[in-house]
Amino acid sequence: MAKRVTKRTEAGRAIEDLIIEIVAAFFLLRAEGMRIEVVSPSGEGYWSVLRLLKIYGPQTVPQIARYRYVPRQSVQKLANEMLKDGVIELVNNPAHKRSKLLRLTSRGDIVFQEMSDRIAKLAETLAKQQDAAQLQNAADVVKKLHEQLREMLDQ
């Protein structure tokens, strides 16, 4: 049996526990997201792509894939579904002739708001049994981890 080389700290064990809980919660949130129809039946983040386009404006499929750290093909598959639903449209990209931009349609704006309302309702339901200060602390910790991981992956 191999000898453990990494010295384990209290903070390291806590991060490991946090990662385990985040991953477990992610799968439950994805299942609930599918139930309230903010995640596509294939498990892709329908609402999150609408949110990216709402916040950052038109984006290419590769830009969205890079932002989300997912394969371009999975974003393309979701984009095709969203195009059929009429929530996004393809527009010319002044920076690249062949790579079109995805842009929210007026229907997309409406669908984004409807989905955001369902997420807000879920958040309020979950918040009823929680302490607001603890929730904010947890959100701050996860945000910091998010930033650290992005830095690591971008190197």
C-alpha positions as CSV (number, residue, x, y, z in Angstrom):
1,M,0.0,0.0,0.0
2,A,1.3,3.5,-0.9
3,K,2.3,5.8,1.9
4,R,0.3,9.1,2.1
5,V,2.6,11.9,1.1
6,T,0.3,14.9,1.4
7,K,0.2,16.4,4.8
8,R,-3.4,17.1,5.7
9,T,-4.4,20.3,7.4
10,E,-7.7,21.2,9.1
11,A,-8.5,23.7,6.3
12,G,-7.6,21.1,3.6
13,R,-10.0,18.6,5.1
14,A,-12.7,21.3,5.4
15,I,-12.3,22.2,1.7
16,E,-12.5,18.5,0.8
17,D,-15.7,18.2,2.8
18,L,-17.0,21.3,1.1
19,I,-16.2,20.0,-2.3
20,I,-18.0,16.7,-1.5
21,E,-21.1,18.6,-0.3
22,I,-21.1,21.1,-3.3
23,V,-20.9,18.2,-5.8
24,A,-23.8,16.3,-4.0
25,A,-25.8,19.5,-3.8
26,F,-25.1,20.3,-7.5
27,F,-26.7,17.0,-8.6
28,L,-29.8,17.7,-6.4
29,L,-30.0,21.2,-7.7
30,R,-29.8,20.0,-11.3
31,A,-32.6,17.5,-10.7
32,E,-34.7,20.2,-9.1
33,G,-33.8,22.6,-12.0
34,M,-35.1,19.9,-14.4
35,R,-38.3,19.7,-12.4
36,I,-38.9,23.4,-12.4
37,E,-37.8,23.6,-16.0
38,V,-34.7,25.8,-15.8
39,V,-32.4,23.0,-16.8
40,S,-32.9,21.1,-20.1
41,P,-34.0,17.5,-20.0
42,S,-30.4,16.5,-21.0
43,G,-29.2,18.3,-17.8
44,E,-27.7,21.3,-19.5
45,G,-28.0,24.7,-17.9
46,Y,-30.6,26.4,-20.2
47,W,-31.2,29.3,-17.8
48,S,-27.4,29.8,-17.2
49,V,-26.9,30.3,-21.0
50,L,-29.7,32.8,-21.1
51,R,-28.2,34.5,-18.1
52,L,-24.8,34.7,-19.7
53,L,-26.3,36.3,-22.9
54,K,-28.4,38.7,-20.8
55,I,-25.4,39.9,-18.7
56,Y,-22.6,39.8,-21.3
57,G,-24.5,40.3,-24.5
58,P,-24.1,38.2,-27.7
59,Q,-21.5,35.4,-27.5
60,T,-20.2,32.7,-29.7
61,V,-20.6,29.0,-28.8
62,P,-16.9,28.7,-28.1
63,Q,-17.0,31.8,-25.8
64,I,-19.8,30.3,-23.8
65,A,-18.0,26.9,-23.6
66,R,-14.8,28.6,-22.4
67,Y,-16.7,30.6,-19.8
68,R,-18.5,27.4,-18.5
69,Y,-15.5,25.1,-18.9
70,V,-17.5,22.6,-20.9
71,P,-17.0,21.1,-24.3
72,R,-18.1,23.3,-27.3
73,Q,-20.2,20.4,-28.6
74,S,-22.4,20.4,-25.5
75,V,-23.0,24.2,-25.8
76,Q,-23.7,23.7,-29.5
77,K,-26.3,21.0,-28.8
78,L,-28.0,23.3,-26.2
79,A,-27.8,26.3,-28.5
80,N,-29.6,24.3,-31.3
81,E,-32.4,23.5,-28.8
82,M,-32.6,27.1,-27.8
83,L,-32.7,28.3,-31.4
84,K,-35.6,25.9,-32.0
85,D,-37.4,27.3,-29.0
86,G,-36.9,30.8,-30.3
87,V,-35.2,32.2,-27.2
88,I,-31.9,33.0,-29.0
89,E,-31.0,33.9,-32.6
90,L,-27.9,33.9,-34.7
91,V,-26.4,37.2,-35.7
92,N,-23.4,38.2,-37.7
93,N,-20.1,38.4,-35.8
94,P,-18.0,41.4,-36.9
95,A,-14.9,39.7,-35.5
96,H,-15.3,36.5,-37.4
97,K,-17.2,35.7,-40.6
98,R,-18.0,32.1,-39.9
99,S,-18.6,32.1,-36.1
100,K,-22.0,33.6,-35.5
101,L,-23.0,35.2,-32.3
102,L,-25.9,33.9,-30.2
103,R,-28.2,36.7,-29.0
104,L,-31.3,36.7,-26.8
105,T,-34.6,37.3,-28.6
106,S,-37.5,39.2,-27.0
107,R,-39.0,35.7,-26.3
108,G,-35.6,34.8,-24.7
109,D,-35.9,37.8,-22.4
110,I,-39.4,36.7,-21.3
111,V,-38.3,33.1,-20.8
112,F,-35.2,34.2,-18.8
113,Q,-37.4,36.3,-16.5
114,E,-39.9,33.4,-16.0
115,M,-37.1,31.0,-15.2
116,S,-35.5,33.5,-12.9
117,D,-38.8,33.9,-11.0
118,R,-38.9,30.1,-10.6
119,I,-35.4,30.1,-9.2
120,A,-36.2,32.9,-6.9
121,K,-39.2,31.0,-5.6
122,L,-37.0,27.9,-5.0
123,A,-34.4,30.1,-3.2
124,E,-37.1,31.5,-0.9
125,T,-38.4,28.0,-0.1
126,L,-34.9,26.8,0.8
127,A,-34.1,30.0,2.7
128,K,-36.9,29.6,5.2
129,Q,-34.9,27.1,7.2
130,Q,-31.6,28.9,7.0
131,D,-29.8,31.8,8.7
132,A,-29.2,34.7,6.2
133,A,-25.7,35.5,7.6
134,Q,-24.5,31.9,7.4
135,L,-25.9,31.7,3.9
136,Q,-24.0,34.8,2.9
137,N,-20.8,33.5,4.5
138,A,-21.2,30.2,2.6
139,A,-21.8,32.1,-0.7
140,D,-18.7,34.2,-0.1
141,V,-16.6,31.1,0.5
142,V,-17.9,29.3,-2.6
143,K,-17.3,32.5,-4.6
144,K,-13.7,32.6,-3.4
145,L,-13.2,29.0,-4.4
146,H,-14.8,29.7,-7.8
147,E,-12.3,32.5,-8.3
148,Q,-9.3,30.4,-7.2
149,L,-10.3,27.5,-9.5
150,R,-10.7,29.8,-12.5
151,E,-7.2,31.2,-11.8
152,M,-5.8,27.7,-11.6
153,L,-7.6,26.5,-14.8
154,D,-6.6,29.7,-16.7
155,Q,-2.9,29.2,-16.1
